[in-house]
Structure formats: structure tokens, C-alpha cells
Amino acid sequence: MTAPASSSTVTSSAKPNLLLAAILLGVVVVPTGVSGTGVALPHIAADLGSDPALLQWVVNGFNLTFAVFSLVAGSIADHLGRRRGLVLGGALFAGAAVLSAVAPSLLLLDVGRALAGIGAAIIFACSGALLAITFDGAAAARAFALFGTAAGVGLGLGPTISSTAIAVVGWSGIFWFNAVVIAVSTALVIASKVHDTPAQSTGRLDYPGAVAFAASLTLVIAAVVQSDSWGWHSPATLGTLIAGVALFAAFIRIELTTAHPLLDLTLLRSSRLVGLLAVPVAGAVGFVTLLTYYPTFLSTVWQLGTGTVGLVMLIMTVPVIVGPLIAGAMHTRGIPVWIILGGSVLLFVAGAAVLTLVGTEQNIGTIVVPFLLLGLGFGLGVGLVDGQAIGSVPADKSGMVSGLVSTVRLGSEAVVVAVFASALTAGVGGQVRDRLPAALGSGERESIVDKVVTGEIGGIDSSVDTGLLRAAFADGFTPLLWVLAALSLVLAVTVTLLLRRPVDASTTPTAADPVLDADTALDREEIQQ
């Protein structure tokens, strides 16, 4: 492996451990934007309006820009310098959080969330790169272990942190929390006095590829999100979707012909890498959708308060924190990766299936087991995928694969959450319409539908039976759980079959390659035997 093209400057006055603390603080906060914002949606709807499409963009706007810019943020950091990029990303994220907190309308809130996603992508890309050139050896291993754990903590505790902030100052509290903590993190980065120099041999940034990829993913998700208001068969939806697919095809062509692609597509010839990439897709399907929207079920169907919802969601999220430790211990004891990761996806199947038994009456005991299964399934995958993916390719492609894993993880979350939200709106909306009195006017009926779908059931006129509406939400939600279980089962089989295939020696590191860790070497020995 060649030395990095850029390096950090750690002078006698520099404080690398302070830099590590600053980065960990930021990495805890950023994932709360993925998992915690869903808790605030009913409160935002009550204050700014119940337009389902605009409310979906509060979550999807952040996920979309986070995913899109993850693929290009690393290249941008190479040109700007990692420390400079990290400060820029922190300033953008904090400013966008302030804009979100004071937004007087859903549209402006959506803009703030999209800008925050760009800042989040830069923070993650620059944080990992800066750690890699600041620490080495055992210190680097420790730093990246803490980095992964911090990200898991932020994702897992997102709903609880959001619920607490909302209980104290209202829905804007989560965004004020993000702004303050990221501002502190950015200040600590500057105070660490660790500097780096931009890489000298990065090649020209693949601007055409970046634009094509960003536009394609944006159009596809926009088509899904707007399908409820436009209609799935409308020219607007179909035209937007077709344009997104066409631009993605253009992106592939650009990557195959450019000298410095954002993504080397030949990497995807490795069945092992494809199998590993399927794991975060499964996590988006089986875990992130429910982490984002099950709080709405709890507040709407069970009528739980915000603080209580946050505490209940801990049942699902705490296993995300301990899952990586369990996965590491299992693999150290010789359990193959295909068993751990294939089994982790099967836990999504079991968790979603058991959740279909949950009724409209409050009974915390009915969700404990499925929540634990879902959280453990996600935690086991988080603990292994990144390291195994990097170890499955030649060392000179490790950075690209790291960005690819992040892009697949975030991109699949953005797409899957958008699809789930659209299906939830259609399913619950249909159930509510079927049960509302025929005497209600069409405008009043649609207003009630919007409020139920967005979790604002408390704001509905008391003349309408809320018990009926709660049951309608539950009946619209349950079929989606079966869909998640079925998709997770397909992905579990896919992951297992792909990871059990023999390793292609032409696409994997040699035994002497420094990027090949002990776990990956153990897998190769198992396959060869």
C-alpha cells in the first residue's frame, strides 16, 4: 500500500486527542438527523401544517443530500484539505440546523434539512479521512473503533435524544441541539491545531459524474415522494422517474469512460462485495423504516406522549450499540461472516413478523421481543460490513469502497424510507377514507386523512371517533410490516448466497496487504478449505 498522498501536521502544540473527541462528538450528532427527526413530525405538522409530501421531505431531504454528497465529499476534501473541509461541513450543518429551528414554513424547513444533509456528508467524509492521516497503528485502530461506535450511538439514540429535546423546548429543540453540539465540535477541531495539506495527486474531480449521480438520485426520490400528490400513473411522476433512471444510466457511462471516476464499477464484479453491500440495504428495509415511522404508530395508535415514545424506542436502539461488540466476539470465535450477516438480516424478518401481532391497545410487552430482534439485527451488520468491504478489495481502492458503502447505506435509506412513507400514506389513507362517515365533505375528509397519516390525530374534531381512526392507522400499517418481512427474507437469502461464494483472487488483497485484517483472512481460509 502506498503512503497517503496527503498527511496531517501534528506539531508540539497540536492536540490529536482533542481532535478525536471533537470528531466523535460530531459523529454522534449527525446520525440523529437520520433516526430522530421522525419523532418530531407530528409536532411539526401541528405547527406548520399537515401536507404529507412536504412533511416527508423533512426526513427525505436530509437523507437524500446526505447520500448524494457522500460519494463526492471525499473528493472535495482531497482538494480542500480534510481539516478545512471538516470546519466547512460543521459550519454548514450548524447553520442549516438554525434555519430548520426557526423555519416559519414546511418549505423552508425542507430547505434547511437538505442543506444539513450536505453538511453531514462533508463531516463524515472529512472526519474519517482526517483520522486516517492523523493516527496510525494501534492508535488508528482505536480511533476508528470509537468512530464506528459513536455513529451507532447517534443512530440508536436519535429518537430518544429528539424526544427529550422536544419535551423541553418543542420540535425545534432537536435542531437547536444539533446546532449547538456541532458548533462546539467545530470549535474543538479548530482548537486541536491539527492541520493537513490537500493531496497533490487526486486528479480532476469527476464533476460530470457527480452531477449525473446527484440529479438521478434526486429525481428518483422526488418521484416516489410526490407520487401521492401527483399520482403514480401521472405524467409528472413517470416523467420524473424516467429522467432519474436515464441520468443514472448516463452516470454509469461516465464512470466507464472517465480517467478519474467517482466509482470504479469493476469493483462490483466481486460477489463478496455485492453481498456485503446488500446488508445495509437490508438494514434500510428492515430497521431504518421502522426506526423512522414506528414512533408515529406509537403516538397515533397507542396515544403515547413524546417522552414516553423516546423511552420505548430505546428498546429497539440499545441493541444497535451492543450489536457490533457481539458480532466482533462471534467472528473472533471463528463464526463465518456469512452466518453472522445472513442471520442478522433474518432477525429483521422475525422482528417485522412479530410486530404484526401488536394491537391498538397499549401493551409494551408485545413490542419488546420484536424491537430487540430488529435492533440486534442492525447492530450485528454495523459491526462487520465496513471493515469486511474494505478488506475485500485491493488496498488502492479502499477509500473508494469506504465511500461506496456509505453511499449505498445512505442512498438505500433515502429511497426505502421515501417508498415506505408513500406506501404508509396510501395504506393508512385508504383505511381512513373507508371508515369516515359519508356525510363529511370531501375537503373535511381529506383534512382528516392528512392529519391521521402524519400522526396529528389529537388535532381532529372530537365528533370523529378517534378509536376508529387509531384502528384505521394500525390496519394500514400492518400489511407494510409483512412487506418488510418478505423483502428482508429475500435479502437474507441473497446475502448468504453471495458471501458463501469463493473469493475471486483478482479482486481481493493479497495476504501481505496491510488492509487485509485478521477477520477477512479468516474468512478466506474458511472459503479455501
HELIX and SHEET records of a PDB file:
HELIX    1   1 PRO A   16  VAL A   29  1                                  14    
HELIX    2   2 THR A   32  SER A   35  1                                   4    
HELIX    3   3 THR A   37  LEU A   48  1                                  12    
HELIX    4   4 PRO A   52  LEU A   80  1                                  29    
HELIX    5   5 ARG A   82  VAL A  102  1                                  21    
HELIX    6   6 LEU A  106  THR A  134  1                                  29    
HELIX    7   7 GLY A  137  VAL A  169  1                                  33    
HELIX    8   8 GLY A  173  SER A  192  1                                  20    
HELIX    9   9 TYR A  207  TRP A  230  1                                  24    
HELIX   10  10 PRO A  235  THR A  257  1                                  23    
HELIX   11  11 LEU A  265  ARG A  269  5                                   5    
HELIX   12  12 SER A  271  GLY A  283  1                                  13    
HELIX   13  13 ALA A  284  VAL A  288  3                                   5    
HELIX   14  14 THR A  289  THR A  300  1                                  12    
HELIX   15  15 THR A  306  THR A  332  1                                  27    
HELIX   16  16 VAL A  337  LEU A  355  1                                  19    
HELIX   17  17 GLY A  365  VAL A  382  1                                  18    
HELIX   18  18 VAL A  385  GLY A  391  1                                   7    
HELIX   19  19 ALA A  395  LYS A  397  5                                   3    
HELIX   20  20 SER A  398  ARG A  435  1                                  38    
HELIX   21  21 SER A  442  VAL A  453  1                                  12    
HELIX   22  22 ILE A  457  GLY A  459  5                                   3    
HELIX   23  23 THR A  466  ARG A  500  1                                  35    
HELIX   24  24 ALA A  505  THR A  507  5                                   3    
HELIX   25  25 ALA A  518  GLN A  528  1                                  11    
SHEET    1   A 2 SER A   8  THR A   9  0                                        
SHEET    2   A 2 HIS A 195  ASP A 196 -1                                        
END                                                                             
